[in-house]
Amino acid sequence: MRTLLLAFLAVLVLGVGAVLVPRDAPRPPAVPFSETARSEALSSTETLLGSASLVESTDTVTLLTSQAQALLQPSGSSGSNTSAASPSLGATQERPTRAGFVSSLASSASRRLADAADADGGMARLLAAVGTAQLLESSRLAATWGLPLPATPAGASTAPTPPPSCTASPATSTAPTPGTAATKADLPAALAAVVSSEQEAIYAYQVALTKLDAKASATAATWLARHQELLRGAEAQGRLHCIATPPREAGYRLPATFAAKPALALGSMEASSLTAYADLVALSEGETRQWAIDGLVDAAKRSQAWGTPVGPFAGLSIDTTALPPLPSGTPAP
């Protein structure tokens, strides 16, 4: 019987000229953009990590190691797009020039920031944090090695056009103290936190102008004008979304160290504002998210300029000791 069945199938194939296959063969699901962006960010960061070990930049190796660990899949593996490349890092790469490494690091930063504009909320925040830190590191290395500074993104714009019939609704959340997490994870709360942060910054810079030396005071005056611009931009974002932002206050309580070390206090204040901008990145989209990304980069640059480093994740509080280990073969700090 089996012989007859096989013979029948052979005749059928010869007669029809083709083998029939099911029409409804399942297609593999499309990979979400956020996962593609994460995988590409991990691959780029691992490659940069191998190069950093070759140019003997220990601090950069530490920064990129933490970023690669945070970009791993939840299972802790690199994924199909990167696992094959990881074991050869550092072993097969040609030794890069310092200029080439700075350029590659800046290019990776720009790509991470661009992808943050389109990724899902949580991944957008991580990509923006990683991209900002990589951008600052490329600038730091360029200055240390006497190389031209890499190009940086333009600053945040200030005046989106609100809907013609927009009536601002009352804020749904009380703005938290600048530098702390929002009490409610929504767009009104995140925008309120940014507005409050900028209000405090303006007050702090106005006071600092009377306490800094001439050179630092000139820098502070420039950045005071920038914070005033950013506050107008944040309030305009509120009008764009019909959200009432917190009113301006007469004054703020400054840190006890402000009088003796105003520059250090300004750096700490700029660093604390990163959380508000990173939250706004996660909880917004479109024009508002791009404005928040630009604001995050802006604040991180000012923080670093005042001597307060932002670490590997600008605006995120991540315990690097709790991150999963990288696959074997990846350079370690």
C-alpha positions as CSV (number, residue, x, y, z in Angstrom):
1,M,0.0,0.0,0.0
2,R,2.8,2.4,0.9
3,T,4.5,1.7,-2.4
4,L,1.3,2.5,-4.3
5,L,0.9,5.8,-2.4
6,L,4.4,6.9,-3.1
7,A,4.0,6.0,-6.8
8,F,0.7,8.0,-6.9
9,L,2.4,11.1,-5.4
10,A,5.3,10.8,-7.9
11,V,2.8,10.8,-10.8
12,L,0.9,13.7,-9.3
13,V,4.1,15.8,-9.0
14,L,5.1,14.9,-12.6
15,G,1.7,15.7,-14.0
16,V,1.2,19.0,-12.2
17,G,4.8,20.1,-12.5
18,A,5.0,21.6,-9.0
19,V,4.8,20.6,-5.4
20,L,1.8,22.1,-3.7
21,V,2.6,24.0,-0.5
22,P,0.2,25.5,2.0
23,R,-0.9,29.0,1.1
24,D,-1.1,30.2,4.7
25,A,2.6,29.6,5.6
26,P,3.1,31.9,8.7
27,R,5.4,34.8,8.1
28,P,7.9,35.8,10.8
29,P,6.6,38.7,12.8
30,A,8.1,42.1,12.0
31,V,10.7,43.3,14.4
32,P,9.5,46.4,16.2
33,F,11.6,49.6,15.6
34,S,12.5,49.9,19.3
35,E,14.0,46.4,19.2
36,T,16.0,47.1,16.0
37,A,17.2,50.4,17.5
38,R,18.3,48.6,20.7
39,S,20.1,45.9,18.8
40,E,21.9,48.4,16.6
41,A,22.8,50.4,19.7
42,L,24.3,47.4,21.4
43,S,26.2,46.3,18.3
44,S,27.7,49.8,17.9
45,T,28.5,50.1,21.6
46,E,30.3,46.8,21.7
47,T,32.3,47.7,18.6
48,L,33.2,51.0,20.2
49,L,34.1,49.2,23.4
50,G,36.6,47.1,21.5
51,S,38.1,50.2,19.9
52,A,38.3,52.0,23.3
53,S,40.3,49.2,24.7
54,L,42.8,49.5,21.8
55,V,43.2,53.3,22.2
56,E,43.7,52.7,25.9
57,S,41.0,55.0,27.2
58,T,40.1,53.4,30.5
59,D,37.3,55.8,31.5
60,T,35.7,55.3,28.1
61,V,35.9,51.5,28.4
62,T,34.0,51.7,31.7
63,L,31.3,54.0,30.3
64,L,30.8,51.9,27.2
65,T,30.8,48.7,29.2
66,S,27.9,49.9,31.4
67,Q,26.0,51.1,28.3
68,A,26.4,47.8,26.6
69,Q,25.2,45.9,29.7
70,A,22.1,48.1,29.8
71,L,21.4,47.5,26.2
72,L,21.4,43.7,26.5
73,Q,18.2,41.9,26.0
74,P,16.3,41.0,29.3
75,S,17.8,37.5,29.0
76,G,21.3,39.0,29.1
77,S,22.2,37.8,25.6
78,S,23.4,40.1,22.8
79,G,20.8,38.7,20.3
80,S,21.3,37.2,16.9
81,N,22.5,40.5,15.3
82,T,25.4,40.9,17.7
83,S,26.4,37.7,19.4
84,A,28.4,36.4,16.5
85,A,30.6,39.6,16.5
86,S,31.1,39.9,20.3
87,P,33.7,37.2,20.9
88,S,36.1,38.8,18.3
89,L,36.0,42.3,19.8
90,G,39.5,43.6,20.5
91,A,41.1,40.5,18.9
92,T,40.5,41.2,15.3
93,Q,39.9,44.9,15.1
94,E,42.7,47.1,13.7
95,R,44.0,49.6,16.1
96,P,42.0,52.8,15.5
97,T,43.4,56.3,15.5
98,R,42.3,58.6,18.2
99,A,40.6,60.9,15.6
100,G,38.9,57.9,14.1
101,F,37.6,56.7,17.5
102,V,36.3,60.1,18.4
103,S,34.5,60.4,15.1
104,S,33.0,56.9,15.5
105,L,31.8,57.7,19.0
106,A,30.2,60.9,17.9
107,S,28.5,59.2,15.0
108,S,27.1,56.5,17.3
109,A,25.8,59.3,19.6
110,S,24.0,61.0,16.8
111,R,22.4,57.8,15.7
112,R,21.2,56.9,19.2
113,L,19.7,60.4,19.6
114,A,18.0,60.1,16.2
115,D,16.5,56.7,17.0
116,A,15.3,58.0,20.4
117,A,12.9,60.3,18.5
118,D,11.0,57.3,17.1
119,A,11.4,54.5,19.7
120,D,8.9,53.5,22.3
121,G,8.9,55.6,25.5
122,G,11.2,53.6,27.8
123,M,13.6,52.7,25.0
124,A,13.6,56.3,23.8
125,R,14.7,57.4,27.2
126,L,17.5,54.9,27.3
127,L,18.7,55.7,23.8
128,A,18.6,59.4,24.5
129,A,20.6,58.9,27.8
130,V,23.2,56.7,26.0
131,G,23.5,59.0,23.0
132,T,23.9,62.0,25.2
133,A,26.6,60.4,27.3
134,Q,28.5,59.2,24.2
135,L,28.3,62.7,22.7
136,L,29.8,64.2,25.8
137,E,32.5,61.5,26.0
138,S,33.5,62.2,22.4
139,S,33.8,65.9,23.2
140,R,35.8,65.2,26.4
141,L,38.3,62.9,24.5
142,A,38.7,65.4,21.7
143,A,39.6,68.1,24.1
144,T,42.0,65.8,26.0
145,W,43.7,64.6,22.9
146,G,43.8,68.0,21.2
147,L,41.5,67.1,18.4
148,P,38.7,69.2,16.8
149,L,35.5,69.0,18.7
150,P,32.8,66.8,17.0
151,A,29.6,68.5,15.8
152,T,26.8,68.6,18.3
153,P,23.0,68.8,17.7
154,A,21.4,72.2,17.5
155,G,19.7,73.5,20.6
156,A,16.0,73.1,21.4
157,S,13.6,75.4,19.5
158,T,11.3,77.6,21.6
159,A,8.0,78.3,20.0
160,P,5.7,75.5,18.8
161,T,2.4,76.7,17.5
162,P,-0.6,75.7,19.7
163,P,-3.9,74.5,18.3
164,P,-6.1,77.6,17.3
165,S,-8.8,76.6,19.8
166,C,-6.5,75.4,22.6
167,T,-7.6,76.3,26.1
168,A,-5.1,75.1,28.7
169,S,-6.5,72.7,31.2
170,P,-5.4,72.7,34.8
171,A,-2.3,70.7,35.5
172,T,-3.2,67.2,36.6
173,S,-0.2,66.8,38.8
174,T,1.8,68.9,41.2
175,A,5.3,69.5,39.9
176,P,7.9,67.6,42.0
177,T,11.0,69.3,43.5
178,P,13.5,69.7,40.6
179,G,15.9,66.7,40.5
180,T,13.3,64.2,41.9
181,A,11.1,61.8,40.0
182,A,7.7,63.0,38.8
183,T,4.8,62.0,41.2
184,K,2.8,60.8,38.2
185,A,4.0,59.3,35.0
186,D,2.2,61.4,32.4
187,L,2.9,64.2,30.0
188,P,1.5,67.0,32.2
189,A,3.6,65.9,35.2
190,A,6.8,65.5,33.1
191,L,6.3,68.9,31.4
192,A,5.6,70.5,34.8
193,A,8.8,69.1,36.2
194,V,10.8,70.6,33.3
195,V,9.1,74.0,33.8
196,S,9.9,74.0,37.5
197,S,13.5,73.0,36.8
198,E,14.0,75.8,34.4
199,Q,12.4,78.3,36.8
200,E,14.8,77.3,39.6
201,A,17.8,77.4,37.1
202,I,17.0,81.0,36.2
203,Y,16.9,82.1,39.8
204,A,20.1,80.2,40.6
205,Y,22.0,81.8,37.7
206,Q,20.8,85.2,38.6
207,V,22.2,84.8,42.1
208,A,25.4,83.2,40.8
209,L,26.2,86.2,38.7
210,T,27.1,88.1,41.8
211,K,29.3,85.4,43.2
212,L,31.4,84.1,40.3
213,D,34.6,85.5,38.9
214,A,34.6,87.5,35.7
215,K,35.2,84.6,33.3
216,A,32.7,82.3,35.0
217,S,30.2,85.1,35.3
218,A,30.3,85.7,31.5
219,T,29.5,82.0,31.0
220,A,26.7,82.1,33.5
221,A,25.2,85.2,31.9
222,T,25.1,83.3,28.5
223,W,23.5,80.3,30.1
224,L,21.0,82.4,32.1
225,A,19.7,83.7,28.8
226,R,19.6,80.1,27.5
227,H,17.5,79.0,30.5
228,Q,15.1,81.9,30.0
229,E,14.7,80.7,26.4
230,L,14.2,77.1,27.5
231,L,11.5,78.2,30.0
232,R,9.6,80.0,27.3
233,G,10.0,76.9,25.2
234,A,8.7,74.6,28.0
235,E,5.7,76.9,28.5
236,A,5.0,76.9,24.8
237,Q,5.0,73.1,24.8
238,G,2.4,73.3,27.5
239,R,0.2,75.5,25.3
240,L,0.8,73.1,22.4
241,H,-0.8,70.3,24.5
242,C,-3.3,72.5,26.3
243,I,-1.6,71.9,29.6
244,A,-1.4,74.6,32.3
245,T,2.3,74.7,33.5
246,P,3.3,75.8,37.0
247,P,3.4,79.6,37.5
248,R,6.7,81.3,38.1
249,E,7.7,81.8,41.7
250,A,9.5,84.7,43.3
251,G,12.5,82.6,44.7
252,Y,13.9,79.2,45.5
253,R,15.9,77.7,48.3
254,L,19.5,77.2,47.1
255,P,21.9,74.6,48.5
256,A,24.0,75.5,51.5
257,T,27.2,75.2,49.4
258,F,25.9,77.8,46.9
259,A,27.6,80.8,48.4
260,A,31.0,79.2,48.8
261,K,31.1,77.1,45.6
262,P,28.5,78.6,43.1
263,A,30.0,76.9,40.1
264,L,29.8,73.4,41.7
265,A,26.3,74.1,42.8
266,L,25.3,75.2,39.2
267,G,26.8,71.9,37.9
268,S,24.8,69.9,40.4
269,M,21.6,71.8,39.5
270,E,22.2,71.2,35.8
271,A,22.7,67.5,36.4
272,S,19.6,67.2,38.5
273,S,17.5,68.7,35.7
274,L,18.5,65.8,33.4
275,T,15.9,63.5,35.1
276,A,13.0,65.9,34.1
277,Y,14.1,66.0,30.5
278,A,14.7,62.3,30.3
279,D,11.2,61.7,31.7
280,L,9.7,64.1,29.1
281,V,11.5,62.1,26.4
282,A,9.8,58.9,27.5
283,L,6.3,60.5,28.0
284,S,6.1,62.6,24.8
285,E,6.3,62.1,21.1
286,G,6.8,64.1,17.9
287,E,7.9,67.7,18.2
288,T,7.8,67.7,22.0
289,R,10.0,64.6,22.3
290,Q,12.6,66.2,19.9
291,W,12.5,69.3,22.0
292,A,13.1,67.2,25.2
293,I,16.0,65.3,23.6
294,D,17.7,68.6,22.6
295,G,17.1,69.9,26.1
296,L,18.6,66.8,27.6
297,V,21.8,67.2,25.5
298,D,21.9,70.9,26.4
299,A,21.7,70.4,30.1
300,A,24.2,67.6,30.1
301,K,26.8,69.8,28.2
302,R,26.3,72.6,30.8
303,S,26.6,70.1,33.7
304,Q,29.9,68.8,32.3
305,A,31.2,72.3,31.6
306,W,30.7,73.2,35.3
307,G,32.6,70.1,36.3
308,T,29.8,67.7,37.2
309,P,30.0,64.5,35.0
310,V,26.7,62.9,34.0
311,G,27.9,59.3,33.8
312,P,27.0,56.7,31.2
313,F,23.2,57.4,31.4
314,A,22.3,61.1,31.2
315,G,19.1,61.5,33.2
316,L,18.7,57.9,34.3
317,S,19.5,56.4,37.7
318,I,20.8,53.0,36.9
319,D,22.7,50.8,39.4
320,T,25.6,49.6,37.2
321,T,26.5,46.9,39.7
322,A,23.1,45.2,39.0
323,L,23.5,45.1,35.2
324,P,24.0,41.7,33.6
325,P,27.5,40.7,32.5
326,L,28.5,41.0,28.9
327,P,29.0,37.8,26.8
328,S,32.4,36.2,27.1
329,G,34.9,37.7,24.7
330,T,33.7,41.2,25.1
331,P,36.4,43.5,26.5
332,A,36.0,44.3,30.2
333,P,37.2,47.4,32.0
